[in-house]
Every structure is written in C-alpha cells, then in structure tokens.
C-alpha cells in the first residue's frame, strides 16, 4: 500500500515530509473512525479509563519523533518508516536553524489580565501542542497538607462534561491530555494531530481548571488511586533513597517533600484543602498558555482562552518559617533480595543559574555514560542519577543499591562517586560530547511536546521562556569545568537505608 502511495505522491510532486504527514493524518482518522464505530466512545468518569480511540492518538503522537527502527516496527513497512525518518530529519534541520535565531520563532505576550501567551509557530510541526501551565506546584502545599497540588492535578481533568468528563471529551476530539505536577509548576498540555480542534479542546480544559472540585466521593476515589501510585514509588529502593536525600538537601524549605506528597499525609487531605489551593493559586497571574502550533492564525483563537480568568495576587515561593515543610518519614529498606543489601544516596544542592543549565545537562550525559558506569566499586549492583532544578537550587543525587553495604565501606564508596563526578572528561570525549549534546538537543526539540515543555519550564523557573531556545556551546567545556569545581567545593550529603 505504501508503495502505491509513494508512486502517487511523486506523481503529484509532493515532498517526503508532506507524504509522511498525509499518511499520519489518514492513519489517525481511519483508526479513530473504525474504533468509534466498532466500540463507541468512552463514557467512564475516571481519567484512568480511556476512550477506545486514544491508542490511535497516542500512537501517532508518540511516533512523531521516533527513529527509523522503531518506525519500521510500528508500521511494518520499511518504505513508510524511511519516508517518515526523512521528514523528521527535515524537521530537525529546520529546528536547528530556528534555535540559532529564537527571537523569530518564539512569541511571548503578557495579557492585560496578567496571563501569559507563549508559543512557537512551526509550519513543519508533526502534531500540535497547547495547554495551560501554572507557576505553582508542590512547593505551594500547606504544611502538613503535602500532596494537595498533586491531588488537584488528579481532580481537575475529571470535571463533568455531559455524561463523561472534560478529559474524555478532549480525547473524543482526538487530543491527548498529559497532566503533570512539579515542585514549581503544574502542567496540563494537550497534543493532537488536528490543530484546528485545539481551541475547542482548550475551552473544555479551561472550564475544568477554573471550576473548583466539589465531589467528596470523587476525591476519595482519586486518593485511593494516588495511594496505589505512591506505594508503587515507595517500593522502589532507588526512588526512596533519592526522595529522602532530597528531603535533607531541601531541609527547612517547602521543597523538602516530593511532588506527589508524603504517603502518610494523604489520608489527611480534604476537599476543603483542594478548594483552598485552587482559589489561591489558579489565577491569571500564575497562568500561561503554552503552545507549539503550525499556524500563527491559531494563536488568536487560543488567546481567547486566557480571557475571563480571575485575577489574584501572585503567590511567591513560600520561604517564611511559618510555611516550612514537615519532616520526612522514617524509612527502612523497602524490599530486599539479600540480607546485606542496602541503599546509599549521595547528593549536592548547588545554585545553578538559568544559563548554566545547559552545562549541567551536558555533565549529566557525561556522568551517565562515562563517569558512573566506569567507577570501580564492586558492591554497586544498580545506580540512578537524578537532577532536579528548582528556584531554590538544583538537587543532584546518585542513589546506589549496594550488596553488601558495610559501615566501613560507606566512606570509600562516597569518595569513589565523588571523584568520578569531579573528574573532567578527556579532550577527545569533550569534543564528542559537544556534538552529541547538539544533536540530542536538536532531536528533542523536533518533538513539539518536548519543545513546549522546555519553554514552559523556563518560564516557570526563570520567567524567561527564551532561555529554553538559547544554545551556545562556545563556553561548554569551560562551563562544565566551573560546575565541577563548584561541586568539589561542597561536601556531599549522604543517607543510608538498610
């Protein structure tokens, strides 16, 4: 079938990129129609239950930036996969040229009511993304109410719409809503292959976000789902080590608890807590509409979605002593496959400016690919590096699952990790690293969802979405060395779980 289409395409003098987009749209529409005709649209009230055509939308959106082998396996046709790969290579080339002149591609407007419109217009975009971001997150949870932001993230998409919910209504239109809660932000982005439907989808999302939750039964059901979700996290020893280490790194700040909140606080959360969080923080001054769209004419319709958002006082990061986070719970090793097994977590909290994050991302690639895999520590069975930037500094943590984890060896393992992370890369690898980071950055930014996430993240942390598009590798090596020196000047914080 692809071969016949290929002949027809070249007969009409279409480009490979146009061919790939045409096939993508046709596949999405045919799958959605077949699915809806066969099984009907979903009507479940929970966001965990999806309409039947969601898999088609997810598949199309997911392959928009996949490599050739994955595209081949997904479609079973090397010709189509090759064509799609060519189209994405064209997109990467265009994005790299746009990154060199970000002012010509990024639109940043502050509206009269205080809201923010941040958009990138790319005619070659494989799919469109638009959604609402708030410049508040789990750091705005009240003391002893950790997890309120995460709970509201669960409840907001379940706002009733007809016989279903706002999220299901969005997905019936072909959109994919992917909510997320961080320490400094909350995100409700929608991805879709049909950009023309975005204003309708955003209207549904806007109504859901501006309406405070009012169902106690729904709240209890979502708390039960969150409990299962959080227990799965707490069964991961490396996640537990990283989380408890970050609680110590961010001690006496509202960043000490994870974005999910503490599991032992979940039962204490009430509907009134969520409604108070919503009334305080869901205001125009904290809101931005972030979009990556193919046509600038869409922006006028999207801009209307920010109208009539209630004004309020922008909530600053909570730093006063009256708003500090509670202490982390006491924990032991979650699961053991051996009696001598344990987790050792090592970390630093460093001040990292907006322009220095690119250097930190480069160091992370070096640490993950060279430094940590080659350290000679026989006890380490598994390790994980996590970097979490916040407005209160960047947490760098390495969690190691060790067997055995004797007290006499802890200091030696910490020193081995520290030396591995402080050792600069060789000149040859530094050159390879520079090119690898450049290609990786261009490839990631060819994905509209990743591009939207990066510019929204820069807005939430730095109030400057342009930071996400700035790319200057002339000082990359010097910047990485400066960060490593800053790392070596600070003694690491450590915790052990046995």
C-alpha positions in Angstrom: 0.0 0.0 0.0 2.8 2.4 0.9 4.5 1.7 -2.5 1.3 2.7 -4.4 1.0 5.9 -2.3 4.7 6.6 -3.0 4.1 6.5 -6.7 1.1 8.7 -6.4 2.9 11.1 -4.2 5.8 11.5 -6.6 3.3 11.8 -9.5 1.9 14.8 -7.7 5.4 16.2 -6.9 4.9 16.2 -3.1 7.8 16.2 -0.8 8.6 13.3 1.6 7.6 15.4 4.5 4.2 16.1 3.0 3.8 12.4 2.3 4.6 11.5 5.9 2.1 14.0 7.3 -0.6 12.9 4.9 -0.1 9.2 5.9 -0.1 10.2 9.5 -3.3 12.1 9.4 -5.0 9.4 7.3 -4.0 6.7 9.7 -5.2 8.6 12.7 -8.6 9.4 11.2 -9.1 5.8 9.9 -8.2 4.3 13.3 -10.4 6.7 15.2 -13.4 6.1 12.9 -13.0 2.3 13.0 -12.6 2.4 16.7 -15.6 4.7 17.4 -17.8 2.8 15.0 -16.9 -0.6 16.4 -16.9 0.1 20.2 -18.3 3.6 20.7 -16.8 6.5 22.6 -15.8 6.1 26.2 -18.1 7.4 28.9 -16.2 6.4 32.0 -15.9 9.2 34.6 -12.4 8.3 35.7 -9.4 9.7 33.9 -7.8 6.3 34.3 -10.4 4.9 31.9 -9.7 6.0 28.4 -11.9 6.1 25.3 -11.2 3.4 22.8 -9.6 5.6 20.1 -7.0 7.0 22.5 -4.5 4.4 21.5 -4.5 5.7 17.9 -3.9 9.3 19.0 -1.2 8.2 21.4 0.5 6.1 18.7 0.5 8.9 16.1 1.8 11.4 18.6 4.5 9.0 20.0 6.0 8.2 16.6 6.3 11.8 15.6 9.9 11.8 16.7 10.8 8.1 16.7 13.9 6.7 15.0 13.8 4.5 11.9 13.9 1.1 13.5 11.0 1.9 15.8 9.0 3.4 12.9 9.7 0.3 10.9 8.5 -2.0 13.7 5.4 0.2 14.3 4.2 0.3 10.7 5.7 -3.0 9.4 6.7 -1.2 6.2 10.3 0.0 5.7 9.3 2.3 2.9 6.9 4.3 5.1 9.4 4.3 8.0 12.1 5.6 5.7 9.9 8.3 4.5 8.9 9.4 8.0 12.5 9.4 9.0 13.3 11.7 6.1 10.5 14.0 7.2 11.8 14.2 10.7 15.3 14.9 9.5 14.0 17.9 7.7 12.2 19.0 10.9 15.4 18.6 12.9 17.3 20.7 10.3 14.7 23.5 10.5 14.6 23.4 14.3 18.4 23.7 14.5 18.3 26.8 12.2 15.5 28.2 14.4 17.5 27.7 17.6 20.1 29.9 16.1 17.6 32.8 15.9 15.0 32.1 18.6 13.5 35.6 18.6 12.0 34.9 15.2 10.2 31.8 16.4 9.0 32.4 19.9 6.0 34.5 20.7 5.7 35.8 24.3 2.8 38.1 25.2 1.6 39.2 28.6 -2.1 39.9 28.5 -4.0 42.7 30.4 -5.4 40.3 32.9 -1.9 39.1 33.8 -2.0 35.8 31.9 0.9 34.8 29.6 0.7 33.5 26.0 3.9 31.7 25.0 4.0 30.0 21.6 6.3 28.6 18.9 5.0 28.7 15.4 6.4 25.9 13.1 4.7 25.1 9.8 6.5 21.7 9.7 5.3 20.6 13.1 4.3 16.9 13.1 1.5 17.5 15.6 0.3 20.5 17.6 0.5 21.0 21.4 -1.2 23.6 23.6 -2.1 23.7 27.2 -2.2 25.6 30.5 0.7 25.8 32.9 0.7 27.3 36.4 3.7 28.8 38.1 2.9 26.9 41.3 3.4 23.3 42.3 4.0 21.1 45.3 6.2 23.8 46.9 2.9 25.7 47.5 1.4 22.9 49.5 0.4 24.0 53.0 2.4 22.5 55.9 1.0 19.0 56.9 -1.0 19.1 53.7 1.7 17.9 51.3 0.2 16.4 48.2 -2.6 18.9 47.7 -1.3 20.1 44.3 -0.9 16.5 43.1 -4.5 15.7 44.3 -5.9 18.7 42.4 -4.0 17.6 39.3 -5.9 14.3 39.5 -9.3 16.0 40.1 -9.2 18.9 37.5 -9.5 16.8 34.3 -12.4 14.9 35.9 -14.7 17.9 35.8 -18.1 16.7 34.4 -18.9 17.3 30.8 -22.2 15.8 29.7 -22.2 12.1 30.5 -18.4 12.0 30.7 -15.5 14.2 31.9 -13.5 17.0 30.4 -10.6 14.7 29.7 -12.7 12.2 27.9 -14.4 14.9 25.9 -10.9 16.2 24.8 -9.8 12.7 23.8 -13.0 12.1 21.9 -11.9 15.1 19.8 -8.5 13.4 19.2 -6.5 15.1 21.9 -4.1 13.6 24.5 -4.1 15.4 27.8 -1.0 14.7 30.0 -1.2 16.5 33.4 2.0 16.8 35.5 2.9 18.3 38.8 6.4 19.5 39.7 7.8 21.5 42.6 7.5 24.8 40.8 4.8 24.2 38.2 1.7 22.3 37.2 1.1 21.4 33.6 -2.0 20.4 31.6 -0.7 20.1 27.9 -2.8 18.7 25.1 -1.3 17.0 22.0 -3.2 16.4 18.8 -2.8 15.7 15.1 -5.7 18.1 14.4 -4.5 21.6 15.2 -7.9 23.1 14.2 -9.6 21.4 17.1 -7.3 22.9 19.7 -9.5 25.9 20.6 -12.4 23.6 21.4 -10.2 21.3 23.4 -8.7 24.2 25.3 -12.2 25.6 26.0 -13.0 22.3 27.7 -9.8 22.3 29.7 -10.2 25.9 30.7 -13.6 25.2 32.2 -12.2 22.2 34.1 -9.3 24.2 35.6 -11.4 27.3 36.6 -14.1 25.2 38.3 -13.2 24.1 41.9 -13.8 20.5 42.7 -17.0 19.8 44.6 -17.3 16.0 44.8 -16.2 14.4 48.1 -16.8 10.9 46.7 -14.6 11.6 43.6 -11.9 13.0 45.9 -11.8 9.8 48.0 -11.7 7.7 44.8 -8.7 9.6 43.5 -7.0 9.4 46.8 -7.3 5.6 46.6 -5.7 5.7 43.2 -3.0 8.0 44.4 -2.3 5.7 47.3 -1.6 2.8 44.9 0.5 5.1 42.7 2.6 6.3 45.6 3.0 2.8 47.1 4.5 1.7 43.8 7.0 4.5 44.1 7.9 3.7 47.7 8.5 0.1 46.7 11.4 1.3 44.5 14.5 1.5 46.8 16.4 3.9 44.5 13.4 6.3 44.4 13.1 6.1 48.1 16.8 6.9 48.6 16.7 9.8 46.1 13.5 11.2 47.8 14.8 11.1 51.3 18.1 12.6 50.2 16.3 15.5 48.6 14.3 16.0 51.7 17.6 16.5 53.5 19.1 18.7 50.8 16.0 20.9 50.9 15.5 20.8 54.6 13.7 23.8 56.1 12.2 24.8 52.7 8.9 24.0 51.1 10.8 21.9 48.6 11.6 19.1 51.0 8.7 16.8 50.1 8.3 15.2 46.7 5.7 16.5 44.2 3.5 13.5 45.0 3.4 14.5 48.6 4.1 12.2 51.6 2.2 8.9 51.6 1.4 9.2 55.4 -0.2 12.7 54.7 -2.6 11.5 52.0 -5.4 10.5 54.4 -5.4 14.0 55.9 -6.2 15.8 52.7 -9.8 17.1 52.4 -12.0 18.6 49.7 -11.7 22.0 51.5 -7.8 21.8 51.3 -8.0 21.3 47.5 -10.6 24.1 47.1 -8.5 26.5 49.1 -5.4 25.6 47.0 -7.4 26.2 43.8 -8.8 29.6 44.9 -5.4 30.8 46.0 -3.3 29.7 43.0 -5.4 29.2 40.0 -5.4 32.9 39.0 -4.3 34.7 35.9 -1.0 35.9 37.3 0.1 32.3 37.7 -1.2 31.1 34.4 0.4 30.7 31.0 -0.9 29.2 27.8 2.0 27.4 26.1 1.6 26.2 22.5 3.6 24.8 19.6 1.4 25.2 16.5 1.8 25.2 12.7 -0.1 28.4 12.0 0.0 31.8 13.7 -3.7 32.4 12.9 -4.5 29.8 15.6 -3.0 31.9 18.3 -5.8 34.5 18.2 -8.3 31.7 19.0 -6.1 30.3 21.7 -5.5 33.7 23.2 -9.3 34.0 23.9 -8.9 31.0 26.3 -7.0 33.2 28.7 -9.8 35.8 28.8 -12.0 36.0 32.0 -9.5 34.1 34.1 -9.9 35.6 37.6 -7.2 37.9 38.8 -5.4 37.4 42.0 -2.2 38.1 43.9 0.7 36.1 42.5 1.8 33.7 45.1 5.6 33.9 45.6 7.7 30.9 46.6 7.0 30.0 50.2 10.1 30.8 52.2 8.9 32.0 55.6 9.5 29.9 58.7 5.7 29.6 59.1 5.4 27.7 55.8 8.2 25.2 56.1 7.7 21.6 55.0 7.2 18.8 57.6 9.9 16.3 58.3 10.4 13.3 56.0 9.1 10.0 57.4 11.4 7.4 58.9 12.1 4.7 56.3 13.9 1.4 56.1 14.9 -0.5 53.0 11.6 -1.2 51.1 12.4 -4.6 49.6 15.5 -6.8 50.0 16.7 -9.6 47.8 19.7 -10.2 50.2 20.1 -9.6 53.9 23.2 -7.5 53.5 21.7 -5.3 50.8 21.2 -1.5 51.3 20.8 1.8 49.5 23.4 4.6 49.7 22.3 8.0 48.4 24.8 10.8 47.7 23.9 14.3 46.7 24.6 18.0 46.4 22.4 21.1 46.3 24.0 23.7 44.1 22.9 27.2 42.9 22.6 26.9 39.1 21.6 29.9 37.0 19.3 29.7 34.0 22.2 30.0 31.5 24.2 27.3 33.3 21.6 24.5 33.0 22.9 23.6 29.5 26.3 22.9 31.1 24.6 20.8 33.8 22.7 18.8 31.2 26.0 18.1 29.4 27.6 17.0 32.6 24.7 14.7 33.2 25.3 13.0 29.9 29.0 12.6 30.8 28.2 11.2 34.3 25.6 8.7 33.0 27.6 7.5 30.0 31.2 7.5 31.3 31.9 8.6 34.9 29.5 6.5 36.9 29.5 3.3 34.8 33.3 3.1 35.0 33.8 3.7 38.7 35.4 0.6 40.3 33.1 -0.2 43.1 32.3 -3.9 43.3 29.4 -3.5 45.8 27.2 -1.4 43.5 24.5 -3.5 41.8 22.4 -0.7 40.5 22.5 3.1 40.4 20.5 6.1 39.3 21.4 9.7 38.7 18.6 12.3 39.1 19.0 16.1 38.6 16.1 18.3 39.8 16.4 22.0 39.2 14.2 24.3 41.3 14.0 28.0 42.3 15.9 27.1 45.5 18.8 25.5 43.7 19.5 22.3 41.9 19.5 18.9 43.6 22.0 16.4 42.2 21.5 12.9 43.6 23.1 9.5 43.0 21.3 6.5 44.6 23.2 3.2 44.7 21.9 -0.2 45.5 24.8 -2.0 47.2 25.5 -5.5 48.3 27.0 -5.7 50.8 26.7 -2.3 52.4 29.0 -2.4 55.3 29.5 0.6 57.5 33.3 0.5 56.9 32.8 0.8 53.1 30.3 3.7 53.0 33.0 6.3 53.2 35.0 4.6 50.5 32.0 4.4 48.1 31.1 8.0 48.6 34.7 9.1 47.8 34.7 6.9 44.7 31.5 8.5 43.4 32.7 12.0 44.3 36.0 11.5 42.4 34.2 10.0 39.4 31.8 13.0 39.1 34.5 15.6 39.7 37.0 14.2 37.1 36.8 16.2 33.9 36.2 14.4 30.6 39.1 13.9 28.2 39.6 16.4 25.4 38.6 13.8 22.8 35.4 12.8 24.7 34.6 16.5 25.3 34.5 17.1 21.6 32.3 14.1 21.1 30.1 15.2 24.0 29.6 18.6 22.4 28.4 17.1 19.2 26.2 14.6 21.0 24.6 17.2 23.0 24.0 19.4 20.0 22.3 16.6 18.1 20.3 15.4 21.1 19.1 18.9 21.7 18.0 19.4 18.1 16.3 16.0 18.0 14.4 16.6 21.2 13.2 19.9 20.1 11.9 18.4 16.9 9.3 16.9 19.2 6.5 19.5 19.8 5.6 18.2 23.3 9.3 18.3 24.4 9.7 21.8 23.0 6.5 23.0 24.7 7.7 21.5 28.0 11.1 23.1 27.8 9.9 26.7 27.1 7.2 26.3 29.8 9.8 25.0 32.3 12.0 28.0 31.6 9.0 30.3 32.2 8.1 28.6 35.4 11.6 28.7 36.9 13.1 31.8 35.4 10.2 33.8 34.0 12.1 33.8 30.7 10.9 31.2 28.1 13.7 32.4 25.7 16.2 30.5 27.9 14.9 27.2 26.5 15.9 28.2 23.0 19.3 29.6 23.7 22.1 27.3 22.5 25.7 28.4 22.8 28.3 25.7 23.1 31.3 28.0 22.7 31.8 28.0 26.5 30.5 24.5 27.1 33.8 22.9 28.2 34.7 25.9 30.5 31.1 25.9 31.9 31.3 22.2 32.8 34.6 22.6 34.5 33.2 25.5 36.5 30.3 23.4 37.7 32.5 20.5 38.6 34.7 22.9 40.7 31.6 24.1 42.4 30.6 20.5 43.1 34.0 19.7 44.6 33.9 22.8 46.8 30.7 21.4 48.6 30.8 18.3 50.7 28.1 15.8 49.6 25.1 14.9 51.8 24.6 11.2 52.3 22.0 8.8 53.7 21.9 5.0 54.0 18.9 2.7 54.1 19.4 -0.9 55.4 
